[in-house]
Amino acid sequence: MNSKLNLQFKNLCKRYRRRDILASVDFALQDGECTLLCGPNGAGKTTLLRIIAGLEKPDQGSINYGLGEMSWRRCKKNLQSSIMYLHQQPYMFDASVRRNIAYALPSGLSNKERNRRIDEALEWADLKALASAPATSLSGGESQRVALARAWLRAPLALLLDEPMANMDQESRLRTHSLLRQLKEQGMVILITSHDALQFQLLADRQL
């Protein structure tokens, strides 16, 4: 995985019901970095992630992919194709863990190649023992590992995680931290929101 991302957001503004959620925010995702974004509830962390991922339109602002400043609307498809956003509670389809991971694969693969890549993802995320289990029955930590396995397979340029270790026990946090570190070492740009900066102190290159 070779990440080549230098994405600049300028003057982002978002307003809900006469309340400014984001006011003239300048932000950048840079090649090879893990960024930790901290702040209290209501500070706009999730809104910022959704805008960066191409899922929510800002009221104002421009984006520079290296080709000059453009509107969010013009960049929306590029953002969605190169950036993956993981919710605090990852969505699990009503199917087995194996089938949930398979959703990340592109169409057109042979069955042999498809099964090989799924097996690799299960091994990478330490989910082989849960391959046949219903994904909707998983714990929070196990669901997060499924979501990270899907990200590992899809290999986006950037991965955005919203409170990825909320309500996890210590063992699940250590496993999640290890997987995130591996993704970073493979070249994926990572942006994490959290209330607890200490959990990601050894992973993050910068904290905002």
Salt bridges, closest charged atoms under 4 A:
ASP20 OD1 - ARG15 NH1 2.63
GLU33 OE1 - ARG206 NE 2.96
GLU56 OE2 - LYS14 NZ 3.98
GLU56 OE1 - ARG50 NE 2.96
ASP59 OD1 - LYS14 NZ 3.99
GLU69 OE2 - LYS10 NZ 3.60
GLU113 OE2 - ARG116 NH2 2.61
ASP119 OD1 - ARG98 NH1 2.90
GLU120 OE2 - ARG116 NH1 2.49
GLU123 OE1 - LYS128 NZ 3.44
ASP126 OD2 - ARG175 NH2 3.26
GLU163 OE2 - HIS195 ND1 2.65
GLU171 OE2 - ARG175 NH2 3.61
ASP205 OD1 - LYS184 NZ 3.16
